[in-house]
Amino acid sequence: MALGVRLRASYRLAAVLTLAHAGAIALLWPLSPALQAAAGAAIALSLVSAVRRTALLTSSNAIVALQFSEDGSVSFQTQQGAWHAARVLPSSFVTSQLTILNLRCNERGRVRHVVLMSDSAGVDIYRQLRVRLRWGRPVVP
């Protein structure tokens, strides 16, 4: 059975990313003020990029939809509307609250990551996705 997943913005993931980046900024206290400013700016840019791409899905290369075929293959759609064929890597991580989907693109061999929390899709779709990833995916070498 094919499974289509339309992703939605995850404010829970945005909060987790913000807390993680705030923790990284807090670790800068022993550095000189100049290094604190430079590292703090880099961390802030990382936060904006991560939240736009993985949590709010507003970046042009954000993955906004997934399509799983009966044969185990997967395709993903970016915010720009382009579909890309990929395969699920065994390093993907699946739990009830957090799913990290590692995908290797068939075109260029590049690895893309999809971070999903329980609010990233409807409850039933997220459950079906977790079941598919945990029990229905073939092992890829």
N, C-alpha and C positions, 0 to 999 in steps of 0.2 A: 504494500500500500504506500503510495506517495504521500509525502508530508510537506506542506508549505508553511513557512513561518514568517510572518511579517513582524519585524522587530519594532519596538517603540522605545521612546526615551525612558531611561531608568534613573529616577531621581535618587534612589537608594545607592546605585553605583556612583553617581556624582558625589554624594555625601561621603562615601567610603574613599574615593579618590582624593577629595578635598582634605579629609582627615589624614590620609597617608602623606600627602604633600606638606601639610602643616607640621606633621611630625618631623619630616625631613628638614624643614626650615628651622624648627626648634633645636635640632642638633647642630646648627651652625654657630651657636653662642660662643664656643671657645675661639672662633676665628677672629681675625682682625676685622674692623668695620668695612674695609674695602673688599675683602674676600666674602664677608657676609652679604654685602650688597650684590656682588657679581653672582655668587652661588644662589642667593635668594631670587634674583631675577631669572636665572636659568630654571630654577624649580617652578617659579610662577608660570613661565612659558610652557614647561612640561605639563603643568596642571591644566592650563587652558587647552592645549592640544589634546590631552588624554580625555578630558571631559567632552570636548566637541566631537571627537572621533568615536569613543567607545560608550559614553553614557547618553549624551543628548542626540547623537547621530546627525549632527548638522554639518560636519566636515564633508567635502566633496568625495572623499574616499572611504567614508563610513559605510559599513556593511549594514543594509537595512532590511534584507530579506534572505531567506535560505529556502532551498528546494531540495528535498531528499527524494531520490528515485527508488523504485523497488529493488533495483540491482545494487544498491548501496552507494551509488555515486551522489554527489552533492554539487549544487550550483549556488552561488551567492550573487546578490545584486548590490551594487554600490549606490550611494546617494545620487550619482550622476545618471543612473539608469542602466548602466552596463551590467550584463550577466557574465559570470566567469565560472568555468567548470573547475572543480577541485576534488580533492579526496581528504577524508578525515584522517588525521594522524593519530596513532595510538597514545600520544602524549596528552591528548585532550583530557579534561578533568570534569567530572559530572557529580554534583551533589544536589540536594533539594533546594538550596538557596543560591548556589553559585555554579555556573557552568562556564568553562573556558574551552572553547572549540578551536583547535589548531587545524588549519586547512592548508594544504599544499596545492597551489594553483597549477593546473595542467599546462597552461600556456608557457609560463616562464620558470616554473619550479619555485616561485617565491612563496614563503609561508605567511599566511594572514591569520590573525587571531580575532576571535569574536568572544567578548566577555558578556555573559548574560547573568542577570540576577532574576529573582522570582517575579519582579515587576517589569521585565523586558518583553514579555509576551503575555497573552491570556493564560489563565491558570491551567486550563485543559491542554492548550497547545504546548505550554512549557513542560507539562507532565509527559505528553506524547514525545516531545523532543528528548527529554531525559531517558525515557524508556528506549527510544530508537538508538540513542548514542550508547547506552549501557549494554543493551542486549542485542541490538539488531545490526551493528556495524561489523563489517568484515575486518579482519586484521590486515593492516597494510604494512609491508616490509619497509 
